[in-house]
């Protein structure tokens, strides 16, 4: 591997370590080549997100995201420019990552520029599919798996579970940006208004609404866990750590829904390390 390509992968590793503390300890369990590949994919996704969630006016963010899409087109055609795309081009070639999945991710991120509300869970599920399930599909292309449609379906479910957890954790941050991801039909069913959510009011209606969302995410984790037997051992440990960390976040929210208005829920580093060790031992014992 050339020095320039090594440097591109190192940039992606640092980018991932900086922005993916909940995933990084899972990625560390992968074989070196797969680990580097996942760093590249994550760095690509992170840079897409940053264009949308930064301080740029929507029109400028849309313009730059269009430039990013054009850069991806060139990357997949063999004309990569910049560290992330140089590494991503190598990943796509080595692991046969489908380009449409990467374009779908951009489509999902782009929705954040124009879509501020989701009327139904069906609409939200489509968004989650673009921004999260696509990443699951890309990752199992890198990991390898002994299934086909079943593995892809379970990876998609796990992606949705992780994204639903993110949505619940980030209710306050998203509200500060004027976004509500919780389905409006659910707010109506539980008698909780948009105005109350934007004001951060923790009412009995809010607690009921959040309990419903937590249970929905739990069901997606159950379906997503069925992916594990299809994966190689080290990849199984990686996915086990990522799901385990996010399930702990989900369970804390389930115990105290109002916590999402007070602070960002997280898992201490010591727990992540312990979970990584446990999942590695468990996967190697199978």
WOHU-V863797 format. One record per backbone hydrogen bond with DSSP energy under -0.5 kcal/mol. NH is the residue of the N-H (numbers start at 1). CO is the residue of the C=O. If there is no record, write none. Layout:
nh=NH co=CO
nh=NH co=CO
This chain:
nh=6 co=2
nh=7 co=3
nh=8 co=4
nh=9 co=5
nh=10 co=6
nh=11 co=7
nh=12 co=8
nh=13 co=9
nh=14 co=10
nh=15 co=11
nh=16 co=12
nh=17 co=13
nh=18 co=14
nh=19 co=15
nh=20 co=16
nh=23 co=20
nh=24 co=20
nh=25 co=21
nh=26 co=23
nh=27 co=23
nh=28 co=24
nh=29 co=26
nh=30 co=27
nh=35 co=31
nh=36 co=32
nh=37 co=33
nh=38 co=34
nh=39 co=35
nh=40 co=36
nh=41 co=37
nh=42 co=38
nh=43 co=39
nh=44 co=40
nh=45 co=41
nh=46 co=42
nh=47 co=43
nh=48 co=44
nh=49 co=45
nh=50 co=46
nh=51 co=47
nh=52 co=48
nh=52 co=49
nh=53 co=49
nh=54 co=50
nh=61 co=57
nh=62 co=58
nh=63 co=59
nh=64 co=60
nh=65 co=61
nh=66 co=62
nh=67 co=63
nh=68 co=64
nh=69 co=65
nh=70 co=66
nh=71 co=67
nh=72 co=68
nh=73 co=69
nh=74 co=70
nh=75 co=71
nh=76 co=72
nh=77 co=73
nh=78 co=75
nh=79 co=74
nh=86 co=82
nh=87 co=83
nh=88 co=84
nh=89 co=85
nh=90 co=86
nh=91 co=87
nh=92 co=88
nh=93 co=89
nh=94 co=90
nh=95 co=91
nh=96 co=92
nh=101 co=98
nh=102 co=98
nh=103 co=99
nh=104 co=100
nh=105 co=101
nh=106 co=102
nh=107 co=103
nh=108 co=104
nh=109 co=105
nh=110 co=106
nh=111 co=107
nh=111 co=108
nh=112 co=108
nh=112 co=109
nh=113 co=110
nh=114 co=111
nh=115 co=111
nh=116 co=114
nh=124 co=120
nh=125 co=121
nh=126 co=122
nh=127 co=123
nh=128 co=124
nh=129 co=125
nh=130 co=126
nh=131 co=127
nh=132 co=128
nh=133 co=128
nh=134 co=129
nh=136 co=132
nh=137 co=133
nh=138 co=134
nh=139 co=135
nh=140 co=136
nh=141 co=137
nh=142 co=138
nh=143 co=139
nh=144 co=140
nh=146 co=230
nh=152 co=148
nh=153 co=149
nh=154 co=150
nh=155 co=151
nh=156 co=152
nh=157 co=153
nh=158 co=154
nh=159 co=155
nh=160 co=156
nh=161 co=157
nh=162 co=158
nh=163 co=159
nh=164 co=160
nh=165 co=161
nh=166 co=162
nh=167 co=163
nh=168 co=164
nh=169 co=165
nh=170 co=166
nh=171 co=168
nh=172 co=260
nh=174 co=170
nh=175 co=171
nh=176 co=172
nh=177 co=173
nh=177 co=174
nh=178 co=175
nh=179 co=174
nh=180 co=116
nh=184 co=118
nh=185 co=119
nh=186 co=183
nh=187 co=183
nh=188 co=184
nh=189 co=185
nh=190 co=186
nh=191 co=187
nh=191 co=188
nh=192 co=187
nh=197 co=193
nh=198 co=194
nh=199 co=195
nh=200 co=196
nh=200 co=197
nh=201 co=196
nh=203 co=201
nh=207 co=203
nh=208 co=204
nh=209 co=205
nh=210 co=206
nh=211 co=207
nh=212 co=208
nh=213 co=209
nh=214 co=210
nh=215 co=211
nh=216 co=212
nh=217 co=213
nh=218 co=214
nh=219 co=215
nh=220 co=216
nh=221 co=217
nh=222 co=218
nh=223 co=219
nh=224 co=220
nh=225 co=221
nh=226 co=222
nh=226 co=223
nh=227 co=224
nh=228 co=225
nh=230 co=227
nh=231 co=228
nh=232 co=144
nh=236 co=232
nh=237 co=233
nh=238 co=234
nh=239 co=235
nh=240 co=236
nh=241 co=237
nh=242 co=238
nh=243 co=239
nh=244 co=240
nh=245 co=241
nh=246 co=242
nh=247 co=243
nh=248 co=244
nh=249 co=245
nh=250 co=246
nh=251 co=247
nh=252 co=248
nh=253 co=249
nh=254 co=250
nh=255 co=251
nh=256 co=252
nh=259 co=256
nh=260 co=257
nh=261 co=258
nh=262 co=258
nh=262 co=259
nh=263 co=259
nh=265 co=263
nh=271 co=268
nh=272 co=268
nh=273 co=269
nh=274 co=270
nh=275 co=271
nh=276 co=272
nh=277 co=273
nh=278 co=274
nh=279 co=275
nh=280 co=276
nh=281 co=277
nh=282 co=278
nh=283 co=279
nh=284 co=280
nh=285 co=281
nh=286 co=282
nh=286 co=283
